[in-house]
Amino acid sequence: MKTVFFQLMVFSLVCAMHASASDPKKNYAVIKPTDSKADIVRKAANVVPSPRQYAWQKMEFTAFVHFGMDTFTESQLGTGKESPKLFLPTDFDCDQWARTFKEAGMKLAILTAKHHDGFCLWPSKYTKHSVEYSRWKNGKGDVVREFVEACRKYGLKIGLYLSPWDRNSSSYGTSAYNRYFMNQLTELLTNYGAIDEVWFDGYKGPEAGNADYDWHSYYRLIRELQPDAVIAISGPDVRWVGTESGYGRDTEWNVLPIDLTTLDEQELKREKDLIDDVFVPRNYMGEDIGSKEKLNDAKGLFWYPAETDVSIRPGWFYAASQDTAVKSVSELIDIYFSSVGKNSVLLLNVPPDKRGLITDYDRDTLLTFHKIIDSIFNRNFARDAKVKIDNRLNEVTASSLFGSGKYWLADEHADTSSIEFLLPGEESFDVAMLQENIQIGQRIEQFHIDYWVGHSWQVLTKGTTVGYKRLLRFAPIRTNRIRIVIEKSRLNPTLSDFGLFNLPEEYLGFHK
């Protein structure tokens, strides 16, 4: 009987993979006026990330680099009136930045090519407020070029931040500014090779008056010049989680409402980058942005995952006065569990100093943090566990159920399930990890994890959404049996991985 069930389970997995390959899912869904609440839930459960969004989500941990005029004025918000001659790093070394990020386990780095003061870290031919008019390298330097070359050397993906708010440009606030902005965007996206993320924040200076940013033209230009790049924050691919603290929501849905009613039949048939035509930056800072209640009146749905940004220092740009205020390893670990561990990508800002180097304060903390994270997830106590699904014992281990494109998918009409892991022996642990196969969709709404004590199950921890990754911490327990109980799901739930791990003892009690 065990063998028969195992064969059926393998068959269902193969069928699920084949179905997903032959009938590709989309990163949006059209809601019809006649759709019932059940129809909307079904559609939401089948919205998936685009290939560029999925590649972005898998990076998990990325770097932000705030560097520019504000570094030398020790300001967090320049006026745009600063002299370019103030920009003069004395020991500039992008190689050191990229090497640090690589050693810290980061997968991508985003540079502030132009912040709100309008100072350009490349020799833009559209302004004199740039490195070309500084004393650095006698005006022959190009920070952006050295940055992208260093990132490629160390195998890092590349992101560029270009501020729409420009406090230096004389055309800001007029219709002519959009052309100016797109000219600069074109320089960045044509002169430096492949770019993986374009980052627009949502600030709009009071001097803008009634002028609007031409977002849709920006999106079209990016898709034309860098089709594989995600457009983040004020863009349709990646959203801001809503704070700059590094802490995400306990319930983080990736599928959100969007109005698709303005699209005609021909546009809907086009499919590729369809969301670009209707997306408008808006506030996604509420605590509940994707529950069933929020979807009930939706006129469309789209996949819109969260990026959680925070600085390793109190400020975004370097200030010598903050050298003793760098976040501790404990704080960074807590932030990691509260961002990557809550279905988000962590974007950690590490600002170089006036020399053009990452300080030892930041570097030492960052590398120690990475060493601890590596040690936590180095050993998965559930990897060799036997698996029991809905009280049926399978002749399969977790390591053969998950990984290398394999995943578990519940029976078609099941929206609840239980998965028990029988460890080879008793183990002590205090961290659990769950991952959904988001290429099928995000579905789990509520779950809890039990552990076996004596002759009964006891609740260990509980949660709501899972998404790409959910990490949960709890007081250390010792057992050889763990059970995930999925209480609610949008259609049949799926898991692509499960793990049990140990935190180092000195970090057990730290929670902000």
C-alpha positions in Angstrom: 0.0 0.0 0.0 2.9 2.4 0.8 4.5 1.7 -2.5 1.2 2.4 -4.4 0.7 5.7 -2.6 4.3 6.7 -3.3 3.9 5.9 -7.0 0.6 7.9 -7.1 2.3 10.9 -5.3 5.2 10.9 -7.8 2.7 10.6 -10.7 0.8 13.6 -9.4 4.0 15.6 -9.1 5.0 14.8 -12.7 1.5 15.7 -13.9 1.6 19.0 -12.1 5.0 19.8 -13.6 3.8 18.8 -17.1 0.6 20.8 -16.7 2.5 23.9 -15.6 4.9 23.6 -18.5 2.2 23.0 -21.2 -0.2 25.6 -19.8 2.0 28.5 -18.6 0.5 30.7 -15.9 0.5 34.5 -16.0 1.5 37.2 -13.5 -1.9 38.8 -13.8 -5.6 37.7 -13.9 -8.6 39.5 -15.4 -11.6 39.6 -13.1 -15.0 39.6 -14.9 -18.1 41.3 -13.5 -19.8 37.9 -13.4 -17.0 36.3 -11.3 -18.0 35.0 -7.9 -15.9 35.3 -4.8 -14.8 31.7 -5.3 -13.8 32.5 -8.9 -11.6 35.4 -7.7 -9.9 33.2 -5.1 -9.2 30.6 -7.8 -7.8 33.1 -10.1 -5.6 34.7 -7.3 -4.2 31.2 -6.4 -3.0 30.8 -10.0 -1.3 34.2 -10.5 2.5 33.6 -10.6 5.6 35.7 -10.9 7.0 36.6 -14.3 10.4 35.0 -15.1 12.2 38.3 -14.1 10.2 38.5 -10.9 11.0 34.9 -10.0 14.8 35.4 -10.6 14.6 38.5 -8.5 12.8 36.8 -5.6 15.4 34.0 -5.4 18.2 36.5 -4.7 16.8 37.1 -1.2 19.6 39.4 0.1 20.8 42.4 -1.9 22.9 45.5 -1.3 22.0 49.2 -1.6 24.9 51.7 -2.1 24.1 55.3 -1.2 27.1 57.3 -2.4 27.3 60.7 -4.0 27.3 64.4 -3.1 25.6 63.8 0.2 28.6 61.6 1.3 30.8 64.7 1.2 28.4 67.2 2.7 27.3 64.6 5.4 23.7 65.4 4.5 20.9 63.0 3.9 19.1 65.4 1.5 21.2 67.6 -0.7 19.9 70.9 -2.1 21.2 70.4 -5.6 23.1 73.6 -5.3 26.3 72.0 -4.1 29.5 72.5 -6.1 30.6 69.4 -8.1 34.1 70.1 -6.8 33.0 68.8 -3.4 32.9 65.3 -4.8 36.5 64.0 -4.2 36.9 60.4 -2.9 40.6 60.0 -1.9 40.8 56.1 -2.1 37.9 55.1 -4.3 37.7 51.3 -4.8 34.5 49.7 -6.1 36.3 46.4 -6.1 36.3 46.6 -2.3 32.6 47.2 -2.3 31.7 44.3 -4.6 34.1 41.9 -2.8 32.5 42.8 0.5 29.0 42.2 -0.9 30.0 38.9 -2.4 31.6 37.7 0.9 28.5 38.8 2.7 26.3 36.5 0.6 24.5 39.3 -1.3 23.4 38.6 -4.9 22.8 42.1 -6.3 24.0 45.6 -5.6 22.1 48.8 -6.4 23.9 52.1 -6.8 22.4 55.6 -6.4 23.5 56.8 -9.8 21.6 60.0 -9.2 19.9 61.0 -5.9 17.5 63.8 -5.2 20.2 66.5 -5.4 20.6 65.6 -9.1 24.3 64.9 -8.9 25.2 62.2 -11.5 27.8 59.6 -10.7 28.5 59.2 -14.4 29.5 61.9 -17.0 26.0 62.7 -18.3 26.0 64.9 -21.3 22.7 66.5 -20.2 24.0 68.2 -17.0 27.0 69.9 -15.5 26.1 68.6 -12.1 28.1 65.4 -12.4 31.5 63.7 -11.8 32.7 65.2 -15.0 32.9 68.6 -13.4 34.4 67.3 -10.1 38.1 67.2 -9.2 38.0 63.4 -8.9 40.3 62.0 -11.6 40.4 65.4 -13.2 36.8 65.0 -14.3 37.6 61.7 -16.2 36.1 59.4 -13.7 32.8 57.3 -14.0 31.6 55.8 -10.7 28.8 53.9 -12.5 31.3 52.2 -14.9 33.6 51.1 -12.1 30.7 49.9 -10.1 29.2 47.7 -12.8 32.6 46.3 -13.8 33.4 45.4 -10.1 29.9 43.8 -9.7 30.5 41.6 -12.8 33.9 40.6 -11.6 32.4 39.2 -8.5 29.3 37.7 -10.1 26.9 40.2 -8.6 23.7 41.3 -10.4 23.5 45.0 -11.0 20.9 47.6 -10.0 20.8 51.4 -10.7 18.8 53.9 -8.7 17.8 57.1 -10.6 15.8 59.6 -8.6 12.9 61.2 -10.5 13.1 64.1 -8.0 15.9 66.3 -9.2 16.7 69.4 -7.1 19.3 70.6 -9.5 17.6 70.4 -12.9 16.1 73.7 -14.1 13.4 71.8 -16.0 12.2 69.9 -13.0 8.5 70.6 -12.5 7.9 71.2 -16.2 6.8 68.9 -19.1 10.4 69.1 -20.5 11.7 67.3 -17.4 10.4 63.9 -18.6 12.5 64.1 -21.7 15.5 65.1 -19.6 14.9 62.2 -17.2 14.5 59.7 -20.1 17.7 60.9 -21.7 19.6 60.2 -18.5 17.8 56.8 -18.2 18.9 56.0 -21.7 22.5 56.8 -20.9 22.4 54.4 -18.0 20.6 51.6 -19.8 22.7 51.6 -23.0 26.3 52.4 -21.9 26.9 49.9 -19.1 25.7 46.4 -20.3 23.0 44.3 -18.7 21.2 45.9 -15.8 19.0 43.7 -13.6 17.0 46.2 -11.5 16.0 49.8 -12.1 15.0 51.5 -8.8 12.7 54.5 -8.7 11.6 55.9 -5.3 8.4 57.8 -5.1 9.5 61.1 -3.8 8.2 64.1 -5.6 9.6 67.5 -4.6 7.2 70.4 -3.8 8.8 72.4 -6.6 7.2 69.9 -9.1 3.9 71.8 -8.9 1.3 70.0 -11.0 3.8 68.3 -13.3 3.6 64.5 -13.3 6.3 61.9 -13.9 5.6 60.1 -17.2 5.9 56.7 -15.6 4.5 54.7 -18.6 7.1 56.2 -20.9 9.8 55.3 -18.4 8.6 51.7 -18.3 8.4 51.4 -22.1 12.0 52.6 -22.4 13.3 50.2 -19.8 11.5 47.2 -21.4 13.0 48.2 -24.8 16.6 48.7 -23.5 16.8 46.2 -20.6 13.9 43.7 -21.0 15.2 41.4 -18.2 15.4 44.2 -15.6 12.8 44.4 -12.8 11.4 47.9 -12.3 11.2 48.4 -8.5 9.3 50.5 -6.0 7.6 53.1 -8.3 7.4 50.4 -10.9 5.2 47.3 -11.8 7.6 44.5 -10.9 8.6 45.1 -7.2 7.0 47.1 -4.5 8.3 48.8 -1.3 7.2 46.9 1.8 6.2 50.3 3.3 8.8 51.1 6.0 12.6 51.7 6.0 13.0 49.6 9.2 13.8 46.2 7.6 10.7 44.7 9.1 8.0 43.2 6.9 4.4 42.2 7.5 3.5 38.9 9.3 1.0 38.4 6.5 2.6 39.2 3.1 0.6 38.5 0.0 2.2 38.8 -3.4 -1.1 38.9 -5.4 -2.8 42.3 -5.2 -5.7 44.1 -6.8 -5.2 46.2 -9.9 -7.7 47.7 -12.3 -7.5 46.0 -15.7 -10.8 47.3 -17.1 -9.2 49.9 -19.3 -7.5 47.2 -21.4 -9.2 46.2 -24.6 -9.3 42.7 -26.1 -6.3 43.3 -28.3 -4.2 44.4 -25.4 -5.2 41.4 -23.3 -4.1 39.1 -26.1 -0.7 40.8 -26.2 0.1 39.5 -22.7 3.7 40.5 -22.5 4.3 43.3 -19.9 0.6 44.1 -20.0 0.6 45.4 -16.5 3.0 48.3 -17.6 0.1 50.0 -19.4 -2.2 50.3 -16.4 0.2 50.4 -13.4 0.4 53.7 -11.5 2.5 54.0 -8.4 0.4 54.1 -5.2 0.5 53.5 -1.5 0.9 49.9 -0.5 1.7 50.5 3.1 -1.5 49.1 4.8 -1.2 46.1 7.1 -3.7 44.2 4.9 -3.2 44.6 1.1 -3.9 41.2 -0.3 -6.5 39.3 1.8 -9.6 37.7 0.3 -11.6 40.7 1.6 -9.2 43.1 -0.3 -9.7 41.0 -3.5 -13.5 40.8 -3.4 -14.0 44.0 -5.3 -10.9 43.7 -7.5 -11.1 44.5 -11.2 -7.9 42.5 -11.9 -5.0 40.9 -10.0 -1.3 41.0 -10.4 1.9 39.5 -8.9 3.6 42.3 -6.9 6.2 41.1 -4.4 7.8 43.2 -1.6 11.3 44.5 -1.2 12.3 45.5 2.3 15.0 48.2 2.6 17.0 49.4 5.6 20.3 50.9 6.2 23.1 49.4 8.3 23.5 52.9 9.8 20.9 55.4 11.0 21.3 57.4 7.8 21.4 56.4 4.2 24.6 58.3 3.3 27.8 58.0 5.2 28.4 60.2 8.2 31.5 59.9 10.5 29.3 60.6 13.5 27.5 57.3 12.9 30.5 55.0 12.9 29.6 53.8 16.4 25.9 53.4 15.5 26.2 50.6 12.9 23.6 48.0 13.5 24.7 45.0 15.6 24.9 41.4 14.3 21.9 40.6 16.4 19.9 43.4 14.9 20.8 42.3 11.4 19.8 38.7 12.2 16.5 39.9 13.5 16.0 42.0 10.3 16.8 39.0 8.2 14.2 36.8 9.8 11.7 39.7 9.6 12.3 40.4 5.8 13.6 37.4 4.0 11.8 35.3 6.5 8.5 37.0 5.8 8.3 36.6 2.0 10.4 39.6 1.0 13.8 40.4 -0.4 16.1 42.3 2.0 17.8 45.3 0.5 20.5 46.4 3.0 22.2 49.8 2.5 26.0 49.8 3.1 27.2 53.4 2.4 30.9 54.0 1.5 32.7 56.8 3.2 34.5 59.9 1.9 37.5 57.8 0.9 35.2 55.8 -1.3 35.5 52.7 0.9 33.2 50.6 3.0 34.4 51.2 6.6 35.7 48.4 8.8 32.7 49.0 11.1 30.2 48.1 8.4 32.3 45.4 6.8 33.1 43.5 10.0 29.5 43.5 11.1 28.2 42.5 7.7 30.7 39.6 7.4 30.0 38.3 10.9 26.3 38.5 10.2 26.7 36.4 7.0 28.9 33.8 8.9 26.1 33.4 11.5 23.4 33.1 8.9 25.4 30.5 7.0 26.0 28.5 10.2 22.2 28.5 11.0 21.2 27.1 7.7 24.1 24.8 7.2 22.3 21.8 8.6 18.7 21.0 8.0 17.5 18.4 10.7 14.5 17.6 8.5 16.4 16.7 5.4 16.5 12.9 6.0 13.1 12.7 7.7 10.5 10.2 6.5 7.4 12.0 5.3 3.8 11.3 6.3 1.1 13.2 4.3 -2.4 13.2 5.8 -1.5 10.3 8.1 -0.2 8.2 5.2 3.3 7.0 5.5 5.4 7.3 2.4 8.7 5.5 1.6 10.3 8.8 0.8 12.5 11.3 2.7 12.2 15.1 2.6 15.4 15.3 0.6 13.8 13.3 -2.2 10.5 15.1 -2.0 11.9 18.7 -2.2 14.7 20.3 -4.2 15.9 20.1 -7.8 12.6 21.2 -9.3 10.6 18.8 -7.1 7.8 19.9 -4.9 4.7 18.7 -3.0 1.2 19.6 -4.3 -1.9 18.5 -2.3 -4.7 16.7 -4.0 -6.6 18.9 -6.4 -9.7 19.6 -4.3 -7.9 19.8 -0.9 -7.5 23.2 0.8 -6.2 21.7 4.0 -3.5 19.1 4.7 -1.0 17.9 7.2 2.6 16.8 6.6 4.5 14.9 9.3 8.3 14.6 9.4 9.7 11.7 11.3 13.4 12.5 12.0 16.0 9.7 12.2 16.5 10.5 15.9 15.6 13.2 18.4 17.1 16.6 17.6 17.0 20.0 19.3 16.1 23.0 17.1 14.5 26.5 17.3 13.9 27.6 13.7 11.5 26.3 11.1 11.5 27.2 7.3 8.6 26.7 4.9 8.7 27.6 1.2 5.8 27.5 -1.3 6.4 26.7 -5.0 5.4 30.2 -6.1 5.6 29.1 -9.7 2.4 27.3 -9.0 1.0 30.3 -7.0 0.9 31.7 -3.5 -1.9 29.8 -1.6 -1.3 29.1 2.1 -3.4 31.4 4.2 -3.0 29.9 7.7 -0.9 27.1 9.2 0.6 25.8 12.5 3.4 23.5 13.3 3.2 20.8 16.0 5.8 18.8 17.8 5.4 15.4 19.5 5.7 15.4 23.3 5.3 12.1 25.2 2.0 10.8 23.7 0.5 13.8 22.0 1.0 16.7 19.7 1.7 20.2 21.1 1.5 23.5 19.1 5.0 24.8 18.5 4.3 27.9 16.4 1.9 29.3 13.8 1.7 31.6 10.9 -0.4 32.9 8.0 1.2 33.4 4.6 4.3 31.5 3.4 5.1 32.7 -0.1 8.7 32.2 -1.3 10.0 31.8 2.2 8.8 31.9 5.8 11.1 31.6 8.8 9.8 31.1 12.3 11.7 31.2 15.6 10.6 29.6 18.8 12.1 28.4 22.1 14.3 25.4 21.6 12.5 22.0 21.7 13.7 18.5 21.4 11.7 15.8 19.5 11.8 13.4 16.5 8.4 14.3 15.1 7.2 17.6 13.6 3.9 18.2 11.8 2.8 21.1 9.5 -0.9 21.6 9.6 -2.2 23.7 6.7 -5.5 25.1 8.0 -6.5 27.3 5.1 -5.4 27.6 1.6 -6.4 29.2 -1.7 -7.0 25.9 -3.6 -4.7 23.0 -3.0 -1.5 24.0 -1.2 2.0 23.4 -2.3 5.4 23.3 -0.6 8.8 23.4 -2.3 10.9 23.0 0.9 10.8 22.6 4.7 13.6 22.8 7.2 14.5 22.7 10.9 17.6 24.6 12.1 19.4 25.9 15.2 20.2 29.5 16.1 23.4 30.1 18.0 22.6 30.4 21.7 23.7 34.0 22.0 21.1 35.1 19.5 18.1 33.1 20.8 16.5 35.9 22.8 16.9 38.9 20.5 13.7 40.2 19.0 13.0 43.8 18.4 
